[in-house]
Amino acid sequence: MVLFEEIYSEYYFMVNRFSVRMTGEQNTADDITQEVFLDLYHQLKAKKEIRSMKSWLFRIAANKSINHMRKLGKIELTENNTPFEKLIEPEREYELTEELNESIQQLEEQDQVLLALYSEGLSYKEIAEVTGIKVTSVGKTLSRALSRLRKTFKHNYHELFSE
């Protein structure tokens, strides 16, 4: 199946990176990525139409990641301006990335999906296709998700923002 191999080669790392962002675990992301491409294989074999391959793959990856996080009880619904004017020391960058990922995990699942899709460089149209949000609402919804992330991060790690 040449088409499948081409799609797999083109999108594997993108879907895997997205799944890592969603779950925070490489092994889990690897499993989810495999499941996504297995689903794709079956879709193609059944000759079912997929309008936008990229959107379809991200939608399936998002759903599988959310289902995994729900099973583990890692999706918590909580309500919570990160000025990055100061330079981050290189030795602190990994720790800050972990802290940021922890803050993302505290957001509602829709916010997590939006931020992950946006960080993968998807257009507003593609984000709308994956999430079901109207294209005209994606920008505002994403802006609100980023605002909630800033508040959560600042609340969790307020010591970073005090002089």
Secondary structure as the mmCIF struct_conf table of DSSP 4:
data_model
#
loop_
_struct_conf.conf_type_id
_struct_conf.id
_struct_conf.beg_label_comp_id
_struct_conf.beg_label_asym_id
_struct_conf.beg_label_seq_id
_struct_conf.end_label_comp_id
_struct_conf.end_label_asym_id
_struct_conf.end_label_seq_id
HELX_RH_AL_P HELX_RH_AL_P1 VAL A 2 THR A 23
BEND BEND1 GLY A 24 GLY A 24
HELX_RH_AL_P HELX_RH_AL_P2 GLN A 26 LYS A 45
TURN_TY1_P TURN_TY1_P1 ALA A 46 LYS A 47
BEND BEND2 ARG A 51 ARG A 51
HELX_RH_AL_P HELX_RH_AL_P3 MET A 53 LEU A 72
TURN_TY1_P TURN_TY1_P2 GLY A 73 GLY A 73
BEND BEND3 LYS A 86 LYS A 86
HELX_LH_PP_P HELX_LH_PP_P1 LEU A 87 GLU A 89
HELX_RH_AL_P HELX_RH_AL_P4 PRO A 90 GLN A 105
TURN_TY1_P TURN_TY1_P3 GLN A 106 GLN A 106
BEND BEND4 LEU A 107 LEU A 107
HELX_RH_AL_P HELX_RH_AL_P5 GLU A 109 SER A 119
TURN_TY1_P TURN_TY1_P4 GLU A 120 GLY A 121
HELX_RH_AL_P HELX_RH_AL_P6 TYR A 124 THR A 131
HELX_RH_AL_P HELX_RH_AL_P7 VAL A 135 ASN A 156
TURN_TY1_P TURN_TY1_P5 TYR A 157 TYR A 157
HELX_RH_3T_P HELX_RH_3T_P1 HIS A 158 LEU A 160
TURN_TY1_P TURN_TY1_P6 PHE A 161 PHE A 161
#
